[in-house]
Amino acid sequence: MKTQLFVAMAALSISCSSFAENIPNQTIADSKVLQPITGVRVSMQRMVKSNEGRYFMSLYAGINNPHAELYDLVENKTIKFKGTQKGDQLNLKSVSSEESTDTYQLSGVLNANTGLFKALLSDQKNTFGTSIQFEPAFKVANKPVFVFKFYGQNDATNPYGKTLQRIDVINKNNNTVAQTLTAFTGYPNSIGYMDINFDGYYDVLVSDVSNGRQVEDKRYIYWMYNPKTQQFQRSPQLEKIVGLPNLHGEKRQIDFGNGQIYQVENGLLNKISNE
């Protein structure tokens, strides 16, 4: 359903380049008491579009239950998918919704490094399928490829039994530590890895469980990637917003819930509302 959007009088306007600022890390002495944490899920949201411009897709892959939302910009409809992944091969089936009860299948090979996805979309009317070449929606040159190592502490007073307190950012190409993220207390089971400001670079998102906070409070810590410094930087501005960011890359909008919708345009983050 189409909604009319307008910029609120009390709009929050923040330059995308000022989303982040440097925050001191913990001392080396602090990091020595931390233990490696395994099994932390990296929930990576890929935003890709088809070469001809008809389709825009938000894809979560590399996890136990890969899923996606495919936006058909011509027919103005959304198709949700769930499925399986084996290596680079994805096999997804549509999930019935109020918008559509039609059955679709989306299968293909995803290049985890480049983000290219060669897929075949089929349905009851077109069982042979339509070949679609997806590419990153926001292209940048020399995009870094990172993996992560996690460290934390056991904490009997915490409802999760432990806390995440350090993330080593590893350059996948040479297996060296590019940066260490510290000075936080986070949820130990998963992190978000997504392009928050639609600049083509992935940013890091961790649920803040410091000072008695819980995941249900929807308070998050943000590290925005700065391509000029090739470092992640904390974003106190974003951390003031309560709510999990739901990215709508096809509209360059961020929905934090409870009517908190922001438009990213011309380097500014503007709060908008539904009318």
N, C-alpha and C positions, 0 to 999 in steps of 0.2 A: 504494500500500500504506500503510495507516495505521500510524503508529508512536506509541508512548507517549512523551511528553516530560516531563522533570522538571527543576526548577531545581537546578543543581549546587551543592554545598556551598561551592565557591569561586567563587560567581557574581560576575561583574563587573557592578555596578549603577551606572549613570551617568545622571544626569538628562539628558533630551533637550535641555533648555535649556543644559546645560553641555557638550554635545558640542563646542562651539566656544569659542575665545577669540581675542582680538586678538593678532596677531603683527606686528611692525613691517615695513613695506614697505622695498624697496630705496630708495636715494637717487635723486633725479632725475638725478644725474650718471651713475649706473649704467645707467639706462634709455636714455640717449642712444646707447649703442653697439649697441643691439639693432636688428635688422632685421625688417620684417614677414614673417610666415610665411603662405603660402597653402596651401589644400588640407587644412587640419586638419579631420577629420571630427568633428562633434558627435554622439555617440551618445546620443540622448535617449530615455529609457525613460518611456513614458506608462503609468500604471496607471489603467484605466477599468473601470467596472462598468455592467451593464445596468440600466435603470430599475426593472425588476421584481425585480432582485436575484439572478437565476439565474446570470448569467455575470460572471466577472471576467477581465479581459484585460491582459496585459503587452504593449505595442505599441511597436515601434521603427519610426518612420517618418521621412521626410525624409532618407533615406540611399539609397545605390545599390541595396541589397538589403533592402527592408523585410520585417520578419518579426514574428511574434506568437505568444504562447501563450495559448490560450483555455481557461479552467477552467470546466467545467460543474459548478456546486456542487450541482445536483440529482442528476445521474447520477454524480457523483464521478469525472470523467474529464478528461483534458487533451488538447487538440488543438493541434498545432503547425502554423503556417502560414508560407509564404514566397511572395513574389510581386513585384509591380511597383507603382510609383506614378507618376502623371502629374498634376502640379499637386496638387490636393486629393483626387483620385480614387485609391483604393487597391483593388487586385485581388489577393487572396491565395488560394492553394490549400493544402490540407492536405498534410502530409508523413507518409508511412506510418511507423508505430512499432510496438513490441511491444504497446502497449495497444490500438491500433486500426488496421485496414487500410481502414476506410471512407474515402470521398473526400468532402471538404467544400470549399465555396467561401465566401469572405467578401469582400464588396465593398461599397464605400460611399464617402462623402465625409467627410473629416476637416477640422474647423476647427482650424488650427494654433494659433490664439490662445486659444480657449476650451477646447479639448480635447474638444469634442463630436464624436461619430462616429456618423453615421446609416448603418447597415449592413444588408445582406441576407445571411443565413446559409442556405445550401442544401446538400443532399446527395442521394444516389440516391433516398431515400424521399420527399423533399420538394423536387422540382426547382423549384417556384415560389418557394421560400425563405420564411424567417421574418424579418420586419422587427425589427431590434433598435436601440434608441437607447442608445448608450453615453455616459456622462458621467464626469468625473473622479472617481476613487474616494475621494479625500480633498479635499473642497471647502473653499475659502477665499475670502474676499472680497478684492477689489482685488489679485489676484495679478499680480505684475509680469511683463512680457514682455521678455526680454532676447535680444540677439544678441551675438556675441563677435568681437573682433579679436585676433590672436595675433602675438607678437613673440619673437624668439630670436636665437641666434648659430650660425654655422657652427662645427663642432667636429670636426676630423679625427681626434681621439682617441676620439670617441664612435662606437659601432657604427651609429648612425642618421645620422651625418654632420652633425647639428645638434641643438640642444636648444631646448625651449620654456621661456622664462623670464619671460614677462609676458602677461597676459590683460587686455584692456580689456573691461569689461562695459558694453554699450551699451543704453540704454533705447530699445526699438524704437518707442515712441510719439512721442518727441521727438528721437531720434537724438543724445542727449547721453551722455557717459561717466558712468555711475553710480558706478563703482568701478574701480580698477586692482589686479589681483592680481599680486604679485611675491614676491621672496625664495624662489624655488624653482627647481629644474632638472627639467624634465619631458620625457616622450616627446613628440616633435614632430608626430606624425601623427594623433592623436585625443585627445579628452577625453570623459569621461562627464558626463551632465547628467540627474540622476535624484533622486527624493525618497527620500533615504537613511533618514530617520527617520519617514516616513509622516505628516508634518504638513501636507501639501498644497503645500509650496514645494519647488522644485527646487534641488538642491545640485550643486556642481561637484567632479569627481573627475579627478585627473591621475596618471598612472603616474610614480613617482619614479625618476629615473635619475641622481640625484646620487651622488657618492662611489663610482663604479664600478658602481652597481646597473643591472640591465637589466629589461626588461618581464617576463621570465620569473621574476623574483624576487617578483613580485606584492606590491610595496610601493607604497602609494598616498598621495597628498596629498588631503586633504578640505577643502573650504570649505562650511560649512553656512550656509544663508540664515537670517538673523535678522529676522523681520518687524517687530520693535520698532525696530531700528536701521536697517532696510532696507539692510543690508550683509551680505556674505559674511564669515564668520569661520573661521579655521583651527581644525581639531580634532585636537590632539595625541593625545587619547585614542583616536580611531579609527585614527590613523596608526600606533599601536603594534601593531595587528592585522595579521597577514600573511594575504593572500588577497583575491581579487576578490569584492566583495559581490554576491551573487545575491539579489535582493529577491523575497520572497514576500508581496506586499501583502495577499492574501486572508487570510493568517494573521498579518500584521504581524511577519514574521520576516526576519532577514538571515542568509544562509548564506555564510560566508567559506571554506568547504571544510575538509577534514581534521577534520570533526566540530565545527567552530567555528560553532555556530548560536546566534543571539541573538534573544530575544523583546523587542519594544518594546511596553511596556504601562504605562499610568498614569505616563508620563513617565520610565520607567526602561528601561535596556538590560540585560537579564539573560541571562547565558550559560546555555544549556540543552543537553541531550544526548539522544541516542537510546538507548532501552532495549530 
